[in-house]
Amino acid sequence: MPVASPAVPSTAERIRSVCVRATGAMLAVDGYAPDDTPIHHLLDDGAFVVAAGEGSEMSAAVSQGPGVEAVLELTDHAPLPLRSPVRSLVWIRGQLRAVPEPIVSALLDVVASEDPNPALLQVNSGLSLMWLRTESVVIADTTGAESVELKDLLAARPDPFCVMESSWLQHIDADHREIVDLLASRLPTPLRQGNIRPLGVDRFGLRLRVERDDGDHDVRLPFAAPVSDAIGLGRAIRVLMGCPFLNGLRARKA
């Protein structure tokens, strides 16, 4: 009887998580210089709210027409200084249009209610607000590239740890190297040598990056069961470490 593969986040869930935590975003239109966009928010109807510099040629071209083909690229960087820091890339292709001035304020309120991004304050004072009507979505990482249907993307939710992931991994790496060392002992023997760093965490497991002379190797350590909060995450990590005190309790002294 075949052994079931460990559960992992769905493609749609991975993309939703990148949309929340992406530390780099770029808007590209053929014929114009790409523009960094500090705003990239997914709306309930599947469109992305984005922004570009008011004085850019791209903004001028978009404002003068009914829409242009564009690509929004989101970059998911590892929160630690790694040799290859990009964990994944997401490409959203669609029709880019300027947001009509009468509804800019209302749209800003919608975005701010879910993502109080300081860059929203720059709209109409340095940034032009646009929306990208999504036609296709693709994610690529070290395992390959995969597309997802828009309906599946909208039905998915970001991983419960995607917002706190960066600070949590940085804390573990800087202040609790003994945890990383214990987790590394669970790796296949050939991968226990090298520079081992925490790469990512989600409700299904923890990922480690092993940097070796022969290249980089990413390894997932699955949790025994999915977790949804900090308490469950702590217990799952202690199980992976082989800790006998799953609730974090110390043994009583005799």
RAQUI-V505711 format. One record per run of one state. SS is the DSSP state (H for helix, E for strand, L for the rest). FROM is the first residue (numbers start at 1). TO is the last residue. If there is no record, write none. Layout:
ss->(SS/SS)
from->(FROM/FROM)
to->(TO/TO)
//
This chain:
ss->(L/H/L/E/L/E/L/E/L/E/L/H/L/E/L/E/L/H/L/H/E/L/E/L/E/L/H/L/H/L/H/L/H/L/E/L/E/L/E/L/H/L)
from->(1/11/22/24/29/35/37/40/43/48/54/57/64/68/78/86/99/101/115/118/123/124/127/142/144/149/150/156/165/176/177/185/189/192/195/203/205/213/215/223/230/242)
to->(10/21/23/28/34/36/39/42/47/53/56/63/67/77/85/98/100/114/117/122/123/126/141/143/148/149/155/164/175/176/184/188/191/194/202/204/212/214/222/229/241/254)
//
